[in-house]
Amino acid sequence: MHSINEHSTKVFQHLLSLMSKGYLKLDNTSGTFMPVIVERVFTHSGFEEVYSVSHYGKQNGDLMADPDMTFGLKESKFYPLSFRNDYVGVDQEVIRDREAAAPQINLKLQHELTEFADQWLQNIVDQQKLSIQR
């Protein structure tokens, strides 16, 4: 499986350092951009922790993920595990049958989500005005 790149890992670690009691809502833009939500969400065999990074909007009073991604932490590396965007009806899981003896891993999807996550995490840095050294 592919992990996010070194710079994205620094961004992720910075976001985790800002968390309080397993949760972070970061909004340095006074509503110009959607806040970033980071949560420790569940455990997953093979990973030390699993985190969710999300933007949420509202449609007809309902919270809508735009997007929501989960990342598994293993040996100081973060691996994208899922992607969800409610506005376009997309919900993708990298690992199917997680509890099975031999779970199925969609490596192509996992690679695509890694590339997206690297770009998205840089967008978060830019939009939220974070100081992360390259």
C-alpha positions in Angstrom: 0.0 0.0 0.0 1.0 3.6 -0.6 1.5 6.1 2.2 1.1 9.8 1.9 4.3 11.7 1.0 6.8 13.2 3.5 5.3 16.7 3.4 1.8 15.4 3.8 2.9 13.4 6.8 4.3 16.6 8.4 0.9 18.3 7.7 -1.0 15.3 9.2 1.3 15.2 12.3 0.8 19.0 12.8 -3.0 18.5 12.6 -2.8 15.7 15.2 -0.7 17.9 17.5 -3.6 20.4 17.5 -6.2 17.8 18.5 -7.8 17.8 22.0 -9.4 14.6 23.3 -9.3 13.0 19.9 -10.9 15.9 18.0 -9.9 19.1 16.0 -12.0 21.7 14.3 -9.7 24.1 12.5 -11.0 27.3 10.9 -8.4 30.0 10.4 -10.4 31.6 7.5 -13.5 33.1 9.2 -15.7 31.1 6.9 -13.9 31.8 3.6 -13.1 28.0 3.4 -14.7 25.1 5.1 -13.2 24.2 8.4 -11.1 21.0 8.7 -12.3 18.4 11.1 -9.9 15.7 12.3 -11.0 12.9 14.5 -9.7 9.6 15.9 -12.5 7.3 14.6 -11.9 3.6 15.1 -9.4 0.8 15.3 -8.5 -1.3 12.3 -6.5 -4.5 12.3 -3.0 -3.8 11.0 -3.1 -0.1 12.0 -2.2 1.6 15.3 -4.9 4.2 14.9 -7.4 5.4 12.2 -8.2 9.1 11.7 -10.8 10.9 9.7 -10.1 14.2 8.0 -13.1 16.0 6.7 -14.7 19.1 5.3 -18.5 19.4 5.8 -21.1 21.6 4.2 -24.8 21.7 4.7 -27.6 20.8 2.2 -31.2 21.0 3.3 -30.0 21.1 6.9 -28.0 17.9 6.6 -24.2 17.8 7.1 -22.5 16.7 3.9 -19.0 15.3 3.7 -17.0 17.2 1.1 -14.8 15.1 1.4 -14.3 12.8 4.3 -11.2 10.5 4.2 -9.9 8.0 6.7 -6.2 7.3 7.2 -4.6 4.3 9.0 -1.4 5.0 11.0 1.2 2.3 10.9 4.9 2.7 11.8 4.7 6.6 11.6 3.2 6.4 8.1 -0.4 7.4 7.1 -2.3 5.3 4.5 -5.5 6.5 2.9 -8.3 3.9 3.6 -11.5 5.5 2.4 -13.0 8.5 0.6 -16.5 9.9 0.8 -18.2 12.8 -0.9 -21.9 13.1 -0.2 -22.5 15.8 -2.8 -21.6 13.5 -5.6 -22.7 10.2 -3.9 -19.2 8.6 -3.8 -18.2 6.3 -0.9 -15.1 4.2 -1.5 -13.3 1.7 0.7 -9.8 0.5 0.0 -10.1 -2.6 2.2 -13.1 -4.9 1.8 -14.0 -7.6 4.3 -11.8 -6.0 7.0 -12.5 -8.8 9.5 -11.8 -11.6 7.1 -8.7 -13.8 7.4 -7.6 -12.4 4.0 -9.2 -8.9 3.4 -9.3 -7.7 -0.2 -7.2 -4.5 -0.9 -8.0 -2.4 -3.9 -4.4 -1.1 -4.6 -5.4 1.0 -7.6 -8.0 2.9 -5.5 -5.5 3.2 -2.6 -2.9 4.7 -4.9 -5.4 7.2 -6.3 -6.5 8.2 -2.9 -2.9 8.7 -1.8 -2.4 11.1 -4.7 -5.6 13.0 -3.9 -4.7 13.2 -0.2 -1.2 14.7 -1.0 -2.9 17.5 -3.0 -5.7 18.0 -0.5 -3.4 18.2 2.5 -1.4 20.9 0.7 -4.7 22.7 0.0 -5.5 22.6 3.7 -2.1 24.1 4.5 -2.7 26.9 2.0 -6.3 27.6 2.9 -5.8 27.4 6.7 -2.6 29.4 6.6 -0.5 26.7 8.3 3.3 27.0 8.6 4.7 23.7 7.6 8.2 23.5 6.3 8.8 21.5 3.1 
